[in-house]
Amino acid sequence: MAMLTAKDFATATPSWWCPGCGDYGVLSALKSALAELGKQPHEVAFVSGIGCSGKISGYLHSYAFHGVHGRALPVATAVKLANRDLTVIAAGGDGDGYAIGAGHFVHAVRRNPDITYIVMDNQTYGLTKGQASPTSATGYVASVSPEGNPDNPINGLALGLAAGATFVARGFSAQPKQLVQIIRAAIEHRGCSIVEVMSPCVTYNKINTYAWFKEHIEDAALRDDHRPSERTAAFDALTREGKIPLGIIYQEERPTLEERTHLPQVPIAKHDLHGDRGRYAALLEHYR
Amino acid sequence: MILNSLEMMFGGQAGDGSLTTGDLIAGVFKRMGLEVYTYKDFPSRIRGGHTNYVIRASEQRNYGMADAVDSLVAFDLEAVQAHIDEMRPGGFVVFDNTSETVDGALRRSDVTWYDIPLAKIAKEELGLELVRNTISLGVLAALVGMDAGIVRADVTAVYQRKGEKVVDLNLRAIAAGEAYVREHYAGVPSGYALRAKPDGDRLIMMGNDAIAYGALVAGCRFMAGYPITPATDILEWMSKQLPKFGGVVVQAEDELAAITMTLGAAFTGVRAMTATSGPGQALMTEAIGLAGVLEIPVVVVECARTGPSTGMPTKTEQSNLNHLIYSGHGEIPRVILAPGTIEESFTLTTAAFNLADRWQLPVFVLTEQALCQSKATLAPFDLDAVEIDRGELIADGELTFGEYKRFAFTADGVSPRAIPGVYGGMHLAAGSEHNDAGVITENAANRARMMEKRMGKLEAMRDELPRAILHGVADADIAIVGYGANTGPIREAVDRLAAEKIPVRFLQLRTLWPFPEDDVRVFVHGAHHVFVVENNFTGQLERLIRAVTGPIDALRGLRKYDGRPFHPIEIIAPIRGIAAVGESVEVR
């Protein structure tokens, strides 16, 4: 099949995102990464939850699953188990992934299926009009926290790393070139890759704006002490005070869920279901 | 002397081995050619707490417990206290009197007592108190004539894994039990005798095994589940077998993950299922709605136990029917099948997968603890009768790029389904309302049409649903409606009433949703008395029937909600009562 371009992964569906939303950058980088990797739309299964981030599945021309809030990862894990030939990508927001989906996040990561999970982090609940999210700063003033958000923000990447993530990276939706590279590397990574993308909400989050990020980010790869193969160093990079590190923070090779469950090489979805009668009958011997 | 008819109960503390011994005896009875039914009544704890195991053996097929037990093997005083009243006069008790005694009113004089210090013999003669269960096996063998060769062969088979020493120890335990009876109770007959017959080509299997086996044979190759009583057996069974058949089982982090994983696998084209019980089913509600709107074929087994909340985890109930029918916000089509026997646990599970694929919707297999954790003897399943109908599944190469509409409007509401990997089938499966191409839209006309498409399946599929079964005297004045685990006790009640010249007909519902309105309307029509037998407080089935029949005096609920299944007499007695007060009972 002919080499495709980013446009081949675009749907004609008009976007429901606000003009200027960071999510456009994520979608665009995702399409470019898939095209650059030579993927075909029918070989890609894309899963999202709901919220602003969840809408992304409607704008990507592939097999797409727009499910329920926070549950993209179990769906994506099962899609991969059902057909290991597919490129499986899940996407969600900070609320979707770190609030309602936090349990699934930790468990998907520890299972290490060969899927990519993109967290579009705008540090607020956009679609319900700007409440604090798990990544909103303490003190963040919003409709449900008029006195300021009392909670400490979650560090999603550190949480993922603690749960045993084999690929942890962060991008910024306004730095498309780097984001494409990160998403490419994540898709190519054999195992569960987490990509957190700082994706500003231009309507509700008046603090973490594009300008704010430009001041607060740094490219991790440019630091002398950046060693993506060392877990302790990665923790340090993710948790130290100061600038927000971008790039591939941590990466290791570990057996995937497909390998550990001894999944057959031929995708389960393609198995013939008719041929095992003799073996079925043999199982009944146990009950005689 | 009662020949080849015995209901035996083992009672003791959980962890004492009553369940293992009960299973062993059930196997022995089966191999002696008897028809066997077992019922487990155990507490929701690992060690300690009263537990019992009932084994019924007789010449004719049993689908449930008898009215009373003939023999009680009591490993402690608590077992006597709990069950002495359930004993049939003329029965017998084997009581372990190592450290406790039975006296006063508890020591019923209308049963024969065998006081045997089982634990003491185990400890002093065999050096291990644990083998007292096996000693009791020897005692029973001597008292009722269990086939010695079969007993020894089965004990050997069960303990083989643990080595020759353990086998030998247990064989000696049997001999010790037999010897004790010979020495101390030579002239005290139990009143019961079992005679071996040819076993024939039969199986002995638990309901949950039959469901799991049915799923495998139906082509299920993905299961995700979260351990919960009494459904866990299915997850365990599948974990052992599915990988051998190229499939995979995931122990999910919770029920929300279990069901959404099942959806993910089914979306990708694999026959997939999950199994749970009430509390887990409650958590799965959200994703059931998603399955409905995405038109994904999934099979969900619900092994019902008592509710609400955590209820009594190891006890039976039929109180989740309303939940399965109505759960979820918004409206989706769904199917609920309810097996009444272990054979049907197999056949209806295979049917569930075909219905799910054929109509692209969630199908529930609703069973209850009393059925799914009971064992019975049965004929081997007819594997040749199992068909696999994947419905309208598009194969690779059948689509032209750019023309596919996943949710295309069709006459029967079923849209040909492309699974990920099929060229040209790319689409959005959107949980939000969408158009025929899968694009999310709030368009009013589309919304109405989509609702009609999805919900219309329930009417279109009616002819393909498992029909209700009519048992008993077809035109009897007295009628019973029921389903699931109650099928057994009701059938027995109907047979015994027939022997008393009280004709009764019984409609066993096997599809509970879409509700079989026509079958029920026809069945109820003309009956003077319609008993709706169910294990719940509010009469969930009775209300469904009333919705079909309108106001009707003939209907009355016969309900039990103490966590235990019906004994036949509990159905027989009220019907006898009606016959006795002179109300007309006639066959027309």
Interface residues (C-beta under 8 A of the other chain):
Chain A: T11 T13 Q40 P41 H42 E43 V44 A45 V47 I50 S57 G58 H61 S62 Y63 A64 F65 H66 G67 V68 R71 P74 V75 A76 T77 A78 V79 L81 A82 N83 D85 L86 G103 H104 V106 H107 T261 H262 L263 P264 V266 P267 I268 A269 K270 H271 L273 H274 D276 R277 R279 Y280 A281 L283 L284 Y287 R288
Chain B: R202 L203 I204 M205 D209 Y213 L216 V217 G219 R221 F222 A224 Q241 P243 K244 F245 G246 G247 V248 V250 A252 E253 D254 L256 A257 A258 T260 M261 T262 L263 G264 A265 F267 T268 G269 V270 R271 A272 E286 A287 L290 L294 P380 F381 L383 I388 R390 I419 P420 G421 V422 Y423 G424 G425 M426 H427 L428 A429 A430 G431 S432 V439 I440
